[in-house]
């Protein structure tokens, strides 16, 4: 028996099983992973589409916007890096996961002014709950989970801080 803590294979329409493959490719003006549990797209740069969009089926989706036009990303495996997207020396990094995605801001040098980033969500057929970390469908069934933003300690810092 083999066990995994997260999805690793998906049943295809022909009944066969395929391994999840989060490697990113450019397709039709967006960036997509090869095979994930939930349909997922990332921005190919510019400002014609959302930063990231994940669908949960039946027309339900969550899309995050970015406050300014994005440069074309550098792709490496399941990661898209938008160099200097969060300001000089601060990169936006999106990572495709088997059943979702993660975004990180990688600060390569101390910013001249505080970073103030808001990623407004657009929900279609979904509703946020009062805790702000669970997104339900219109029947109040959990559809997506969001983690609380965090800033880990790094070089030159002694402890982690948390916004808000």
PyMOL CGO cylinders between C-alpha atoms (Angstrom):
from pymol import cmd
from pymol.cgo import CYLINDER

trace = [
    CYLINDER, 0.00, 0.00, 0.00, 1.16, 3.52, -0.77, 0.3, 1, 1, 1, 1, 1, 1,
    CYLINDER, 1.16, 3.52, -0.77, -0.15, 6.55, 1.16, 0.3, 1, 1, 1, 1, 1, 1,
    CYLINDER, -0.15, 6.55, 1.16, 0.23, 10.28, 0.52, 0.3, 1, 1, 1, 1, 1, 1,
    CYLINDER, 0.23, 10.28, 0.52, -0.91, 13.25, 2.59, 0.3, 1, 1, 1, 1, 1, 1,
    CYLINDER, -0.91, 13.25, 2.59, -2.19, 15.08, -0.49, 0.3, 1, 1, 1, 1, 1, 1,
    CYLINDER, -2.19, 15.08, -0.49, -3.54, 14.18, -3.94, 0.3, 1, 1, 1, 1, 1, 1,
    CYLINDER, -3.54, 14.18, -3.94, -0.88, 12.70, -6.23, 0.3, 1, 1, 1, 1, 1, 1,
    CYLINDER, -0.88, 12.70, -6.23, -2.96, 11.18, -9.05, 0.3, 1, 1, 1, 1, 1, 1,
    CYLINDER, -2.96, 11.18, -9.05, -6.18, 12.08, -10.82, 0.3, 1, 1, 1, 1, 1, 1,
    CYLINDER, -6.18, 12.08, -10.82, -8.66, 9.87, -12.65, 0.3, 1, 1, 1, 1, 1, 1,
    CYLINDER, -8.66, 9.87, -12.65, -8.90, 10.92, -16.30, 0.3, 1, 1, 1, 1, 1, 1,
    CYLINDER, -8.90, 10.92, -16.30, -12.01, 10.93, -18.50, 0.3, 1, 1, 1, 1, 1, 1,
    CYLINDER, -12.01, 10.93, -18.50, -10.86, 7.66, -20.12, 0.3, 1, 1, 1, 1, 1, 1,
    CYLINDER, -10.86, 7.66, -20.12, -10.81, 6.02, -16.65, 0.3, 1, 1, 1, 1, 1, 1,
    CYLINDER, -10.81, 6.02, -16.65, -7.02, 5.87, -16.40, 0.3, 1, 1, 1, 1, 1, 1,
    CYLINDER, -7.02, 5.87, -16.40, -5.06, 7.46, -13.56, 0.3, 1, 1, 1, 1, 1, 1,
    CYLINDER, -5.06, 7.46, -13.56, -2.41, 10.13, -14.20, 0.3, 1, 1, 1, 1, 1, 1,
    CYLINDER, -2.41, 10.13, -14.20, 0.19, 11.64, -11.88, 0.3, 1, 1, 1, 1, 1, 1,
    CYLINDER, 0.19, 11.64, -11.88, -0.40, 15.25, -10.87, 0.3, 1, 1, 1, 1, 1, 1,
    CYLINDER, -0.40, 15.25, -10.87, 2.13, 17.46, -12.65, 0.3, 1, 1, 1, 1, 1, 1,
    CYLINDER, 2.13, 17.46, -12.65, 2.46, 21.05, -11.39, 0.3, 1, 1, 1, 1, 1, 1,
    CYLINDER, 2.46, 21.05, -11.39, 5.10, 22.06, -13.97, 0.3, 1, 1, 1, 1, 1, 1,
    CYLINDER, 5.10, 22.06, -13.97, 3.97, 25.34, -15.55, 0.3, 1, 1, 1, 1, 1, 1,
    CYLINDER, 3.97, 25.34, -15.55, 3.52, 26.00, -19.26, 0.3, 1, 1, 1, 1, 1, 1,
    CYLINDER, 3.52, 26.00, -19.26, 2.32, 28.97, -21.28, 0.3, 1, 1, 1, 1, 1, 1,
    CYLINDER, 2.32, 28.97, -21.28, -1.01, 28.16, -22.96, 0.3, 1, 1, 1, 1, 1, 1,
    CYLINDER, -1.01, 28.16, -22.96, -3.43, 30.52, -24.67, 0.3, 1, 1, 1, 1, 1, 1,
    CYLINDER, -3.43, 30.52, -24.67, -2.09, 33.71, -23.05, 0.3, 1, 1, 1, 1, 1, 1,
    CYLINDER, -2.09, 33.71, -23.05, -2.01, 32.34, -19.48, 0.3, 1, 1, 1, 1, 1, 1,
    CYLINDER, -2.01, 32.34, -19.48, 0.30, 30.15, -17.43, 0.3, 1, 1, 1, 1, 1, 1,
    CYLINDER, 0.30, 30.15, -17.43, -1.11, 26.74, -16.42, 0.3, 1, 1, 1, 1, 1, 1,
    CYLINDER, -1.11, 26.74, -16.42, 0.14, 23.68, -14.59, 0.3, 1, 1, 1, 1, 1, 1,
    CYLINDER, 0.14, 23.68, -14.59, 0.11, 20.48, -16.67, 0.3, 1, 1, 1, 1, 1, 1,
    CYLINDER, 0.11, 20.48, -16.67, -2.30, 18.56, -14.37, 0.3, 1, 1, 1, 1, 1, 1,
    CYLINDER, -2.30, 18.56, -14.37, -3.75, 19.61, -11.00, 0.3, 1, 1, 1, 1, 1, 1,
    CYLINDER, -3.75, 19.61, -11.00, -6.87, 18.70, -9.06, 0.3, 1, 1, 1, 1, 1, 1,
    CYLINDER, -6.87, 18.70, -9.06, -8.48, 22.12, -9.55, 0.3, 1, 1, 1, 1, 1, 1,
    CYLINDER, -8.48, 22.12, -9.55, -8.18, 24.15, -12.78, 0.3, 1, 1, 1, 1, 1, 1,
    CYLINDER, -8.18, 24.15, -12.78, -5.62, 26.90, -12.14, 0.3, 1, 1, 1, 1, 1, 1,
    CYLINDER, -5.62, 26.90, -12.14, -4.19, 29.76, -14.19, 0.3, 1, 1, 1, 1, 1, 1,
    CYLINDER, -4.19, 29.76, -14.19, -1.54, 32.41, -13.49, 0.3, 1, 1, 1, 1, 1, 1,
    CYLINDER, -1.54, 32.41, -13.49, -0.99, 35.70, -15.30, 0.3, 1, 1, 1, 1, 1, 1,
    CYLINDER, -0.99, 35.70, -15.30, 1.37, 35.66, -18.29, 0.3, 1, 1, 1, 1, 1, 1,
    CYLINDER, 1.37, 35.66, -18.29, 2.21, 39.33, -17.57, 0.3, 1, 1, 1, 1, 1, 1,
    CYLINDER, 2.21, 39.33, -17.57, 0.53, 42.60, -18.47, 0.3, 1, 1, 1, 1, 1, 1,
    CYLINDER, 0.53, 42.60, -18.47, -2.80, 43.38, -16.86, 0.3, 1, 1, 1, 1, 1, 1,
    CYLINDER, -2.80, 43.38, -16.86, -5.35, 41.62, -19.07, 0.3, 1, 1, 1, 1, 1, 1,
    CYLINDER, -5.35, 41.62, -19.07, -6.11, 38.77, -16.67, 0.3, 1, 1, 1, 1, 1, 1,
    CYLINDER, -6.11, 38.77, -16.67, -6.10, 38.11, -12.93, 0.3, 1, 1, 1, 1, 1, 1,
    CYLINDER, -6.10, 38.11, -12.93, -2.86, 37.33, -11.12, 0.3, 1, 1, 1, 1, 1, 1,
    CYLINDER, -2.86, 37.33, -11.12, -4.17, 33.85, -10.24, 0.3, 1, 1, 1, 1, 1, 1,
    CYLINDER, -4.17, 33.85, -10.24, -7.49, 32.07, -10.71, 0.3, 1, 1, 1, 1, 1, 1,
    CYLINDER, -7.49, 32.07, -10.71, -8.62, 28.74, -9.29, 0.3, 1, 1, 1, 1, 1, 1,
    CYLINDER, -8.62, 28.74, -9.29, -11.89, 27.03, -10.18, 0.3, 1, 1, 1, 1, 1, 1,
    CYLINDER, -11.89, 27.03, -10.18, -13.78, 24.60, -7.99, 0.3, 1, 1, 1, 1, 1, 1,
    CYLINDER, -13.78, 24.60, -7.99, -16.25, 23.38, -10.63, 0.3, 1, 1, 1, 1, 1, 1,
    CYLINDER, -16.25, 23.38, -10.63, -19.82, 24.30, -11.58, 0.3, 1, 1, 1, 1, 1, 1,
    CYLINDER, -19.82, 24.30, -11.58, -18.78, 27.85, -12.51, 0.3, 1, 1, 1, 1, 1, 1,
    CYLINDER, -18.78, 27.85, -12.51, -17.31, 28.64, -9.07, 0.3, 1, 1, 1, 1, 1, 1,
    CYLINDER, -17.31, 28.64, -9.07, -13.95, 30.39, -8.89, 0.3, 1, 1, 1, 1, 1, 1,
    CYLINDER, -13.95, 30.39, -8.89, -11.66, 32.67, -6.92, 0.3, 1, 1, 1, 1, 1, 1,
    CYLINDER, -11.66, 32.67, -6.92, -9.44, 35.15, -8.73, 0.3, 1, 1, 1, 1, 1, 1,
    CYLINDER, -9.44, 35.15, -8.73, -6.82, 37.43, -7.16, 0.3, 1, 1, 1, 1, 1, 1,
    CYLINDER, -6.82, 37.43, -7.16, -5.87, 40.75, -8.76, 0.3, 1, 1, 1, 1, 1, 1,
    CYLINDER, -5.87, 40.75, -8.76, -2.51, 42.51, -8.65, 0.3, 1, 1, 1, 1, 1, 1,
    CYLINDER, -2.51, 42.51, -8.65, -2.39, 46.32, -8.22, 0.3, 1, 1, 1, 1, 1, 1,
    CYLINDER, -2.39, 46.32, -8.22, -0.12, 46.99, -11.24, 0.3, 1, 1, 1, 1, 1, 1,
    CYLINDER, -0.12, 46.99, -11.24, 0.82, 45.41, -14.57, 0.3, 1, 1, 1, 1, 1, 1,
    CYLINDER, 0.82, 45.41, -14.57, 3.02, 42.35, -14.11, 0.3, 1, 1, 1, 1, 1, 1,
    CYLINDER, 3.02, 42.35, -14.11, 6.19, 41.55, -16.03, 0.3, 1, 1, 1, 1, 1, 1,
    CYLINDER, 6.19, 41.55, -16.03, 6.27, 38.22, -17.88, 0.3, 1, 1, 1, 1, 1, 1,
    CYLINDER, 6.27, 38.22, -17.88, 7.19, 35.54, -15.32, 0.3, 1, 1, 1, 1, 1, 1,
    CYLINDER, 7.19, 35.54, -15.32, 10.25, 33.31, -15.30, 0.3, 1, 1, 1, 1, 1, 1,
    CYLINDER, 10.25, 33.31, -15.30, 9.00, 29.71, -15.12, 0.3, 1, 1, 1, 1, 1, 1,
    CYLINDER, 9.00, 29.71, -15.12, 10.81, 26.95, -13.26, 0.3, 1, 1, 1, 1, 1, 1,
    CYLINDER, 10.81, 26.95, -13.26, 8.97, 23.71, -12.60, 0.3, 1, 1, 1, 1, 1, 1,
    CYLINDER, 8.97, 23.71, -12.60, 5.77, 24.67, -10.74, 0.3, 1, 1, 1, 1, 1, 1,
    CYLINDER, 5.77, 24.67, -10.74, 6.95, 28.19, -9.92, 0.3, 1, 1, 1, 1, 1, 1,
    CYLINDER, 6.95, 28.19, -9.92, 6.36, 31.50, -11.72, 0.3, 1, 1, 1, 1, 1, 1,
    CYLINDER, 6.36, 31.50, -11.72, 8.57, 34.41, -10.58, 0.3, 1, 1, 1, 1, 1, 1,
    CYLINDER, 8.57, 34.41, -10.58, 7.56, 37.97, -11.45, 0.3, 1, 1, 1, 1, 1, 1,
    CYLINDER, 7.56, 37.97, -11.45, 10.80, 39.91, -10.88, 0.3, 1, 1, 1, 1, 1, 1,
    CYLINDER, 10.80, 39.91, -10.88, 10.41, 43.29, -9.12, 0.3, 1, 1, 1, 1, 1, 1,
    CYLINDER, 10.41, 43.29, -9.12, 6.60, 43.02, -9.29, 0.3, 1, 1, 1, 1, 1, 1,
    CYLINDER, 6.60, 43.02, -9.29, 6.24, 44.09, -5.64, 0.3, 1, 1, 1, 1, 1, 1,
    CYLINDER, 6.24, 44.09, -5.64, 8.75, 46.92, -6.04, 0.3, 1, 1, 1, 1, 1, 1,
    CYLINDER, 8.75, 46.92, -6.04, 12.50, 47.20, -6.71, 0.3, 1, 1, 1, 1, 1, 1,
    CYLINDER, 12.50, 47.20, -6.71, 14.14, 44.13, -5.19, 0.3, 1, 1, 1, 1, 1, 1,
    CYLINDER, 14.14, 44.13, -5.19, 10.82, 42.45, -4.29, 0.3, 1, 1, 1, 1, 1, 1,
    CYLINDER, 10.82, 42.45, -4.29, 9.58, 39.56, -6.41, 0.3, 1, 1, 1, 1, 1, 1,
    CYLINDER, 9.58, 39.56, -6.41, 6.15, 37.95, -6.55, 0.3, 1, 1, 1, 1, 1, 1,
    CYLINDER, 6.15, 37.95, -6.55, 6.44, 34.16, -6.63, 0.3, 1, 1, 1, 1, 1, 1,
    CYLINDER, 6.44, 34.16, -6.63, 3.44, 31.94, -7.45, 0.3, 1, 1, 1, 1, 1, 1,
    CYLINDER, 3.44, 31.94, -7.45, 3.66, 28.18, -6.89, 0.3, 1, 1, 1, 1, 1, 1,
    CYLINDER, 3.66, 28.18, -6.89, 1.20, 25.65, -8.32, 0.3, 1, 1, 1, 1, 1, 1,
    CYLINDER, 1.20, 25.65, -8.32, 0.22, 22.95, -5.83, 0.3, 1, 1, 1, 1, 1, 1,
    CYLINDER, 0.22, 22.95, -5.83, -1.65, 19.70, -6.39, 0.3, 1, 1, 1, 1, 1, 1,
    CYLINDER, -1.65, 19.70, -6.39, -4.94, 21.20, -5.15, 0.3, 1, 1, 1, 1, 1, 1,
    CYLINDER, -4.94, 21.20, -5.15, -4.31, 24.95, -5.13, 0.3, 1, 1, 1, 1, 1, 1,
    CYLINDER, -4.31, 24.95, -5.13, -1.57, 27.56, -5.19, 0.3, 1, 1, 1, 1, 1, 1,
    CYLINDER, -1.57, 27.56, -5.19, 0.67, 29.62, -2.94, 0.3, 1, 1, 1, 1, 1, 1,
    CYLINDER, 0.67, 29.62, -2.94, 1.98, 33.13, -3.38, 0.3, 1, 1, 1, 1, 1, 1,
    CYLINDER, 1.98, 33.13, -3.38, 5.05, 34.63, -1.75, 0.3, 1, 1, 1, 1, 1, 1,
    CYLINDER, 5.05, 34.63, -1.75, 6.76, 38.00, -1.83, 0.3, 1, 1, 1, 1, 1, 1,
    CYLINDER, 6.76, 38.00, -1.83, 10.52, 37.52, -1.85, 0.3, 1, 1, 1, 1, 1, 1,
    CYLINDER, 10.52, 37.52, -1.85, 12.27, 40.67, -0.69, 0.3, 1, 1, 1, 1, 1, 1,
    CYLINDER, 12.27, 40.67, -0.69, 15.84, 40.62, -2.02, 0.3, 1, 1, 1, 1, 1, 1,
    CYLINDER, 15.84, 40.62, -2.02, 16.80, 44.01, -0.60, 0.3, 1, 1, 1, 1, 1, 1,
    CYLINDER, 16.80, 44.01, -0.60, 15.36, 46.35, 2.03, 0.3, 1, 1, 1, 1, 1, 1,
    CYLINDER, 15.36, 46.35, 2.03, 12.59, 48.47, 0.47, 0.3, 1, 1, 1, 1, 1, 1,
    CYLINDER, 12.59, 48.47, 0.47, 12.86, 52.27, 0.54, 0.3, 1, 1, 1, 1, 1, 1,
    CYLINDER, 12.86, 52.27, 0.54, 9.30, 52.47, 1.89, 0.3, 1, 1, 1, 1, 1, 1,
    CYLINDER, 9.30, 52.47, 1.89, 6.90, 50.00, 3.52, 0.3, 1, 1, 1, 1, 1, 1,
    CYLINDER, 6.90, 50.00, 3.52, 5.34, 47.39, 1.22, 0.3, 1, 1, 1, 1, 1, 1,
    CYLINDER, 5.34, 47.39, 1.22, 1.56, 47.73, 1.21, 0.3, 1, 1, 1, 1, 1, 1,
    CYLINDER, 1.56, 47.73, 1.21, 0.07, 44.98, -0.92, 0.3, 1, 1, 1, 1, 1, 1,
    CYLINDER, 0.07, 44.98, -0.92, -3.60, 44.21, -1.26, 0.3, 1, 1, 1, 1, 1, 1,
    CYLINDER, -3.60, 44.21, -1.26, -4.73, 41.35, -3.48, 0.3, 1, 1, 1, 1, 1, 1,
    CYLINDER, -4.73, 41.35, -3.48, -8.45, 41.94, -4.01, 0.3, 1, 1, 1, 1, 1, 1,
    CYLINDER, -8.45, 41.94, -4.01, -10.33, 38.67, -4.58, 0.3, 1, 1, 1, 1, 1, 1,
    CYLINDER, -10.33, 38.67, -4.58, -13.13, 38.19, -7.08, 0.3, 1, 1, 1, 1, 1, 1,
    CYLINDER, -13.13, 38.19, -7.08, -15.47, 35.38, -6.05, 0.3, 1, 1, 1, 1, 1, 1,
    CYLINDER, -15.47, 35.38, -6.05, -17.86, 33.74, -8.51, 0.3, 1, 1, 1, 1, 1, 1,
    CYLINDER, -17.86, 33.74, -8.51, -20.42, 31.40, -6.94, 0.3, 1, 1, 1, 1, 1, 1,
    CYLINDER, -20.42, 31.40, -6.94, -18.48, 31.47, -3.66, 0.3, 1, 1, 1, 1, 1, 1,
    CYLINDER, -18.48, 31.47, -3.66, -18.95, 33.26, -0.33, 0.3, 1, 1, 1, 1, 1, 1,
    CYLINDER, -18.95, 33.26, -0.33, -16.31, 34.20, 2.29, 0.3, 1, 1, 1, 1, 1, 1,
    CYLINDER, -16.31, 34.20, 2.29, -17.02, 33.18, 5.87, 0.3, 1, 1, 1, 1, 1, 1,
    CYLINDER, -17.02, 33.18, 5.87, -16.72, 35.47, 8.88, 0.3, 1, 1, 1, 1, 1, 1,
    CYLINDER, -16.72, 35.47, 8.88, -13.29, 34.03, 9.81, 0.3, 1, 1, 1, 1, 1, 1,
    CYLINDER, -13.29, 34.03, 9.81, -11.94, 35.09, 6.41, 0.3, 1, 1, 1, 1, 1, 1,
    CYLINDER, -11.94, 35.09, 6.41, -10.08, 31.80, 5.94, 0.3, 1, 1, 1, 1, 1, 1,
    CYLINDER, -10.08, 31.80, 5.94, -12.81, 29.57, 4.57, 0.3, 1, 1, 1, 1, 1, 1,
    CYLINDER, -12.81, 29.57, 4.57, -14.68, 30.19, 1.34, 0.3, 1, 1, 1, 1, 1, 1,
    CYLINDER, -14.68, 30.19, 1.34, -17.93, 28.29, 0.89, 0.3, 1, 1, 1, 1, 1, 1,
    CYLINDER, -17.93, 28.29, 0.89, -20.22, 27.57, -2.02, 0.3, 1, 1, 1, 1, 1, 1,
    CYLINDER, -20.22, 27.57, -2.02, -23.72, 29.07, -2.01, 0.3, 1, 1, 1, 1, 1, 1,
    CYLINDER, -23.72, 29.07, -2.01, -24.97, 26.11, 0.08, 0.3, 1, 1, 1, 1, 1, 1,
    CYLINDER, -24.97, 26.11, 0.08, -22.42, 26.92, 2.86, 0.3, 1, 1, 1, 1, 1, 1,
    CYLINDER, -22.42, 26.92, 2.86, -20.23, 23.88, 2.02, 0.3, 1, 1, 1, 1, 1, 1,
    CYLINDER, -20.23, 23.88, 2.02, -16.47, 24.57, 2.30, 0.3, 1, 1, 1, 1, 1, 1,
    CYLINDER, -16.47, 24.57, 2.30, -14.96, 25.05, -1.17, 0.3, 1, 1, 1, 1, 1, 1,
    CYLINDER, -14.96, 25.05, -1.17, -11.56, 26.70, -0.53, 0.3, 1, 1, 1, 1, 1, 1,
    CYLINDER, -11.56, 26.70, -0.53, -9.28, 27.37, 2.43, 0.3, 1, 1, 1, 1, 1, 1,
    CYLINDER, -9.28, 27.37, 2.43, -6.96, 30.37, 2.74, 0.3, 1, 1, 1, 1, 1, 1,
    CYLINDER, -6.96, 30.37, 2.74, -4.08, 30.65, 5.17, 0.3, 1, 1, 1, 1, 1, 1,
    CYLINDER, -4.08, 30.65, 5.17, -3.30, 33.73, 7.23, 0.3, 1, 1, 1, 1, 1, 1,
    CYLINDER, -3.30, 33.73, 7.23, -0.53, 35.89, 5.72, 0.3, 1, 1, 1, 1, 1, 1,
    CYLINDER, -0.53, 35.89, 5.72, 2.79, 35.63, 7.53, 0.3, 1, 1, 1, 1, 1, 1,
    CYLINDER, 2.79, 35.63, 7.53, 6.25, 37.12, 7.34, 0.3, 1, 1, 1, 1, 1, 1,
    CYLINDER, 6.25, 37.12, 7.34, 8.92, 34.60, 8.33, 0.3, 1, 1, 1, 1, 1, 1,
    CYLINDER, 8.92, 34.60, 8.33, 12.18, 35.63, 9.93, 0.3, 1, 1, 1, 1, 1, 1,
    CYLINDER, 12.18, 35.63, 9.93, 15.05, 36.03, 7.49, 0.3, 1, 1, 1, 1, 1, 1,
    CYLINDER, 15.05, 36.03, 7.49, 18.64, 37.19, 7.43, 0.3, 1, 1, 1, 1, 1, 1,
    CYLINDER, 18.64, 37.19, 7.43, 19.17, 40.12, 9.79, 0.3, 1, 1, 1, 1, 1, 1,
    CYLINDER, 19.17, 40.12, 9.79, 15.83, 39.59, 11.58, 0.3, 1, 1, 1, 1, 1, 1,
    CYLINDER, 15.83, 39.59, 11.58, 15.40, 38.03, 14.99, 0.3, 1, 1, 1, 1, 1, 1,
    CYLINDER, 15.40, 38.03, 14.99, 11.74, 37.02, 14.92, 0.3, 1, 1, 1, 1, 1, 1,
    CYLINDER, 11.74, 37.02, 14.92, 8.80, 36.69, 12.61, 0.3, 1, 1, 1, 1, 1, 1,
    CYLINDER, 8.80, 36.69, 12.61, 6.11, 39.33, 12.47, 0.3, 1, 1, 1, 1, 1, 1,
    CYLINDER, 6.11, 39.33, 12.47, 2.54, 39.07, 11.37, 0.3, 1, 1, 1, 1, 1, 1,
    CYLINDER, 2.54, 39.07, 11.37, 0.58, 41.80, 9.58, 0.3, 1, 1, 1, 1, 1, 1,
    CYLINDER, 0.58, 41.80, 9.58, -2.58, 43.13, 11.23, 0.3, 1, 1, 1, 1, 1, 1,
]
cmd.load_cgo(trace, "trace")
